[in-house]
């Protein structure tokens, strides 16, 4: 949707008296929108158009034309076929309903605790399939430690949870085995990990069966420090198969003059929920008393817990599609206050609310504070909110260079990830349009879109290297979920991408510098067993990084729970300070690099392993 | 355009009701007169105006020059729907007044005008309303009478006079929906009249094409409007404002070629008038989007120099300065912007952000509150506009869309 201004000569008189504040210019802009809508038939889409400001377009053009290789940077190679993973996300060619466009979260979960990440892909049927009783099969793939995976879905019993949207990992019963929560069009499904390669649906027994809305994002986090992970679930649109919005009908079902699926605008939103762990494997809904119940029913998508102001108390960030985000500041005792607006993360730098979808969280600037990047719709750009401390964020999208490379794409899963192991996290984003119909519009916009890679320049800016890191990320797909982790335990971070249409893509960094790295798996004892939201501050010479164990994030996805640090040329880690969720600190010093460390709360390093090299690795 | 009279007679009667002391009669007649008035007052207190009427009639039969009795009787008859019967009593009251501008009688003259209007005596109605309108103190009645007067002017095609009354009404009651609608209708009628006059006087003129372009724009026919502007330029390339107006439409296109044309038209506007601030402002925006930040900065600066009261120019310059890492220079511009255009939500947001970074917490909070207020207001208006353009059939479809 274009912005425009009315011809000032048309003239609108200034209103006096009680309406003095309603100036002519204000009316002018409103009437301009009215006239524009009348003349072009443009309708509401997700988010607010965000024109790219001065200087950025030129740079964007130059970057988009750059070719060749990026010095000292690995290529991201598509290894999907060699992994033996055969999975296809179901899809509807026309995507006539919004529920057919939003699925595709992917989770990395070491369900058998062998130290190797396994992969769970969510799946969703089309409306037509659902109406005919056809179910979509989600799939769990076991990591064979040799570069391949085996489909263990049936044995695990996690194939048909629901119309699945995304998945996150948590240990709801504190037994040390990671459990799996699947968000659905119609509530959630909680799978208890039985520790023997199987899962049991404990949704009802755990008290989560009452969650019946369109659940999207979810995140486990122990907000009150009782050692048990609580659970936040965001909800999107109030959508029911027995009352379907009519494709192309109404003004919120048009895009570039084309008939498209309706929503989210024009549809009712759905409120969010926070469930407090009772410490016995059950939950109690505390949404309202905690202040995170979303009474405005915003279109919630991804959620993530973190301590944004470093006060030792967990806060909660929730993206809302086309509406103001929530940043709930926690008091550590179960009460939250939304400070998104005053913190500068509710809207973009002009105060426009955007189509907020995925969340990347990381300390990309080595300030010791967690910043955010949110993925957005194609008429906007990904927004980087730099954490300045004290719950103060600056929209650094433009100055960082993220904005200019991301405009024009519909972004979903995103992550800060150090593919090069140079100690500075890069930004990776997967894309894919919502409407298949865009291909018939006479514009450059396409349904299939490439992935984008921005290399950290170590000065607060990023370089768009999307055309410089191999051909695989330039392949156009309709991507949704993204999870990053060291799939093959060799110190390299892979990216697992789930696509809405067709098979997934697994990218592996190859070549580039042989930098050092270190990986930490944290185990809570007094703290929650998975040590969610525990942090490690790793120091190697002048390189000081901060990592955090996170449940959820990206777009309805789950990254590797281990904290990975690239260390560049540093051959030792001078110190690793572990900040446990209960506030205690543990200092580890003089650690050899290129190892996997398991650190148990209060016991220090309990395991240290070198990579298990295998000639069969991809 | 006859407004319904949403006022009660009580206000009129009570203002005058206690006045029986002005009787011109003497002796028994005076006592009889006083008795009728007393009875009438009693009925009025008991809210039985119909019973008060014969008492007032009896009273004025005794003392026809009693202003209050005549006025009260006229008021009661008028509000009983007996406009014709009320007229002689209003006139008698006015004829018997001791001062030309006796307080309270302006209302009576206003009611007389209304009664005359209802009896189709429009000439006298207009005369009495015109006389009463400027003297009225009570806003509610002034608005009602003014709207009736506007109706009379509109009926007789005297739109300029209607517009003058509308202007006073808007000053008196700026949020009154009836007044605002009357304003809209009057100005629309004036525009229609002007269009008709122009089409008769100079049907092939550049101004006629320019006018038709405005009409097309109003109706959402952008292509038609562009065609009319081009015709206007063909007739008179120096027509004031025409290049800018054409550019404004062209720049709404998503087609880059058409956008380039828009830019050319802004330049053409500047060739006609080098001080055309709005065209300079648009070129600043275009250069900004192209990444010509220095040029953009120069143009914004020039626009602000030419028109220091243009909030849009100041905001644009402020945003450019922020991008140039000169937030200190941007701050006063943003402060000016919110003074010039208090409803600009973006300016408040930007200002709040700068204050927050400077640690001016209270100022930041205040500006953020303004941002929220005006954002919400604008969203409501936009929703209203969206509703307006939806046809009834589509409205039904939208309603069905709601799960």
HADDOCK unambig.tbl for C-alpha pairs under 7 A between the chains (distance, minus, plus):
assign (segid A and resid 2 and name CA) (segid B and resid 252 and name CA) 6.64 0.50 0.50
assign (segid A and resid 4 and name CA) (segid B and resid 252 and name CA) 5.94 0.50 0.50
assign (segid A and resid 7 and name CA) (segid B and resid 245 and name CA) 6.05 0.50 0.50
assign (segid A and resid 7 and name CA) (segid B and resid 248 and name CA) 6.44 0.50 0.50
assign (segid A and resid 15 and name CA) (segid B and resid 174 and name CA) 6.97 0.50 0.50
assign (segid A and resid 16 and name CA) (segid B and resid 171 and name CA) 6.48 0.50 0.50
assign (segid A and resid 16 and name CA) (segid B and resid 174 and name CA) 6.14 0.50 0.50
assign (segid A and resid 17 and name CA) (segid B and resid 171 and name CA) 6.80 0.50 0.50
assign (segid A and resid 17 and name CA) (segid B and resid 174 and name CA) 5.70 0.50 0.50
assign (segid A and resid 18 and name CA) (segid B and resid 174 and name CA) 6.65 0.50 0.50
assign (segid A and resid 18 and name CA) (segid B and resid 175 and name CA) 6.94 0.50 0.50
assign (segid A and resid 19 and name CA) (segid B and resid 174 and name CA) 6.82 0.50 0.50
assign (segid A and resid 19 and name CA) (segid B and resid 175 and name CA) 6.90 0.50 0.50
assign (segid A and resid 21 and name CA) (segid B and resid 342 and name CA) 6.12 0.50 0.50
assign (segid A and resid 21 and name CA) (segid B and resid 343 and name CA) 6.19 0.50 0.50
assign (segid A and resid 22 and name CA) (segid B and resid 343 and name CA) 6.25 0.50 0.50
assign (segid A and resid 23 and name CA) (segid B and resid 341 and name CA) 6.62 0.50 0.50
assign (segid A and resid 23 and name CA) (segid B and resid 343 and name CA) 6.72 0.50 0.50
assign (segid A and resid 26 and name CA) (segid B and resid 343 and name CA) 6.19 0.50 0.50
assign (segid A and resid 26 and name CA) (segid B and resid 344 and name CA) 6.76 0.50 0.50
assign (segid A and resid 30 and name CA) (segid B and resid 382 and name CA) 6.24 0.50 0.50
assign (segid A and resid 34 and name CA) (segid B and resid 385 and name CA) 5.80 0.50 0.50
assign (segid A and resid 35 and name CA) (segid B and resid 218 and name CA) 6.77 0.50 0.50
assign (segid A and resid 35 and name CA) (segid B and resid 220 and name CA) 5.85 0.50 0.50
assign (segid A and resid 38 and name CA) (segid B and resid 220 and name CA) 4.88 0.50 0.50
assign (segid A and resid 38 and name CA) (segid B and resid 389 and name CA) 6.73 0.50 0.50
assign (segid A and resid 39 and name CA) (segid B and resid 220 and name CA) 4.03 0.50 0.50
assign (segid A and resid 39 and name CA) (segid B and resid 221 and name CA) 5.67 0.50 0.50
assign (segid A and resid 39 and name CA) (segid B and resid 222 and name CA) 5.84 0.50 0.50
assign (segid A and resid 52 and name CA) (segid B and resid 289 and name CA) 6.60 0.50 0.50
assign (segid A and resid 53 and name CA) (segid B and resid 288 and name CA) 6.16 0.50 0.50
assign (segid A and resid 53 and name CA) (segid B and resid 289 and name CA) 5.41 0.50 0.50
assign (segid A and resid 54 and name CA) (segid B and resid 288 and name CA) 4.26 0.50 0.50
assign (segid A and resid 54 and name CA) (segid B and resid 289 and name CA) 5.12 0.50 0.50
assign (segid A and resid 54 and name CA) (segid B and resid 290 and name CA) 6.37 0.50 0.50
assign (segid A and resid 54 and name CA) (segid B and resid 291 and name CA) 4.11 0.50 0.50
assign (segid A and resid 54 and name CA) (segid B and resid 292 and name CA) 6.51 0.50 0.50
assign (segid A and resid 54 and name CA) (segid B and resid 293 and name CA) 5.48 0.50 0.50
assign (segid A and resid 55 and name CA) (segid B and resid 290 and name CA) 6.75 0.50 0.50
assign (segid A and resid 55 and name CA) (segid B and resid 291 and name CA) 3.35 0.50 0.50
assign (segid A and resid 55 and name CA) (segid B and resid 292 and name CA) 6.27 0.50 0.50
assign (segid A and resid 55 and name CA) (segid B and resid 293 and name CA) 6.12 0.50 0.50
assign (segid A and resid 56 and name CA) (segid B and resid 291 and name CA) 6.03 0.50 0.50
assign (segid A and resid 57 and name CA) (segid B and resid 289 and name CA) 6.93 0.50 0.50
assign (segid A and resid 57 and name CA) (segid B and resid 290 and name CA) 6.17 0.50 0.50
assign (segid A and resid 57 and name CA) (segid B and resid 291 and name CA) 5.90 0.50 0.50
assign (segid A and resid 58 and name CA) (segid B and resid 290 and name CA) 6.80 0.50 0.50
assign (segid A and resid 58 and name CA) (segid B and resid 291 and name CA) 5.82 0.50 0.50
assign (segid A and resid 238 and name CA) (segid B and resid 403 and name CA) 6.47 0.50 0.50
assign (segid A and resid 239 and name CA) (segid B and resid 403 and name CA) 6.00 0.50 0.50
assign (segid A and resid 240 and name CA) (segid B and resid 403 and name CA) 6.49 0.50 0.50
assign (segid A and resid 243 and name CA) (segid B and resid 403 and name CA) 5.61 0.50 0.50
assign (segid A and resid 244 and name CA) (segid B and resid 401 and name CA) 6.88 0.50 0.50
assign (segid A and resid 244 and name CA) (segid B and resid 403 and name CA) 6.90 0.50 0.50
assign (segid A and resid 245 and name CA) (segid B and resid 401 and name CA) 4.28 0.50 0.50
assign (segid A and resid 245 and name CA) (segid B and resid 402 and name CA) 6.94 0.50 0.50
assign (segid A and resid 246 and name CA) (segid B and resid 401 and name CA) 6.36 0.50 0.50
assign (segid A and resid 249 and name CA) (segid B and resid 397 and name CA) 6.32 0.50 0.50
assign (segid A and resid 249 and name CA) (segid B and resid 398 and name CA) 6.99 0.50 0.50
assign (segid A and resid 250 and name CA) (segid B and resid 394 and name CA) 5.69 0.50 0.50
assign (segid A and resid 250 and name CA) (segid B and resid 397 and name CA) 6.11 0.50 0.50
assign (segid A and resid 250 and name CA) (segid B and resid 398 and name CA) 5.12 0.50 0.50
assign (segid A and resid 267 and name CA) (segid B and resid 402 and name CA) 5.58 0.50 0.50
assign (segid A and resid 268 and name CA) (segid B and resid 402 and name CA) 6.67 0.50 0.50
assign (segid A and resid 349 and name CA) (segid B and resid 350 and name CA) 6.83 0.50 0.50
assign (segid A and resid 350 and name CA) (segid B and resid 346 and name CA) 5.08 0.50 0.50
assign (segid A and resid 350 and name CA) (segid B and resid 349 and name CA) 6.32 0.50 0.50
assign (segid A and resid 350 and name CA) (segid B and resid 350 and name CA) 6.19 0.50 0.50
assign (segid A and resid 351 and name CA) (segid B and resid 346 and name CA) 5.68 0.50 0.50
assign (segid A and resid 351 and name CA) (segid B and resid 349 and name CA) 5.64 0.50 0.50
